[in-house]
Amino acid sequence: MLKITDAPTGSPYLHLDEMQPWNDHLQTLECVWVTDEAPGVKTFAFRSDNQTWFRYKPGQFVTLELPVGEEPVMRTYTLSSSPSRPFSISITAKAQADSIGTRWMFENLVPGMRVKAYGPAGGFSLYDHPAGRYFFLSAGSGITPMMSMLRWLYDCAPMTDVSFVNCARRPDEIIFRSELELLASRMPGLSLGFLVEERPRTQSWFGPTGRLDLTRLALLVPDFADREVFCCGPEPFMRAVRVLLEASGFDMQQYHQESFGTGPIEPVPAEIAEASDGLLPSEAPEVATTPVTFTLSGVEAEAYSGQSILQTARASGVRIPAACELGLCGTCKVKASGPIEMNHNGGILDDDIADGYVLACCSTPRGPVSVEA
Ligand code: FES
């Protein structure tokens, strides 16, 4: 069990306004507690190892670098904590049968252990879509970003009108159920609904059972058409919700869903493919390249036209951590200078860009560049 005296010796207590925000490039995370939430679901809470606070929007995620084998694995987890409690963050994860990273955390991650993390990042937040009335709809562990947003509303805007519906297989698999019921007793504008697939044999259950359809949706949230909808869960669930809402005539401008996407398969630059297409090296047409200097590794590389900084780094043996490879998660943030074109999807803050950072996965050199990696 950690004690407050475990803080670095001689380090005085700092008030929030005296602290710097956590910097994922400088500080690791220290696990401070682990708790069971539901069968196969745990929450892991972290603080920074260097008195800092966490700046993020409710609903955002972090990427953890987990030392699973010889090569660490990157896994992205939505934060279940609220930025209104900024001294620590927590993630809530379900260990699927075939999971590697989450299974490692379940078996190895204990208080006192440190892990590297990147972020927070992501645009799935009510901050970005202010509305008078919300509808949070989730299935299984998709409840995590909703919990972050609801905890934030409870702390900062408890009168907000929220309809919160969670779908689960069985009642005992409803994550955060007792906390949700407590919040509902204290937030006058919060209405809760649970939908379970299987009626339990040994417990009483007074809520609806079955799968979500238009009839059940209208019973759970009669005015759903007038609400800003946030949806998170397995992809088939979110697809089914989109179909339902579209069929009901819902204005899909008011619909938002969590999506990490999947990393793209790295394309072979067209010039390389063409150049190697049956031609001997001496016969290959000249291919345009741009010099890239990786200053920390001391590597001089060449980026082919269209190749990202991340692809160039990999091709030259320089390691830049990356998870989503879509410009979303912020894991591949590096300091770089020179003419660079970046097309990100919200994974980097304007402040970071002003400080000279880019996301390597979605940045392309447009002339000689130098990268701190
Ligand atoms: S790897 Fe996620 S933003 Fe680059």
Boltz pocket constraint, residues with backbone or C-beta under 6 A from the ligand:
constraints:
  - pocket:
      binder: B
      contacts: [[A, 321], [A, 322], [A, 323], [A, 324], [A, 325], [A, 326], [A, 327], [A, 328], [A, 329], [A, 330], [A, 331], [A, 332], [A, 333], [A, 347], [A, 359], [A, 360], [A, 361], [A, 362]]
      max_distance: 6.0
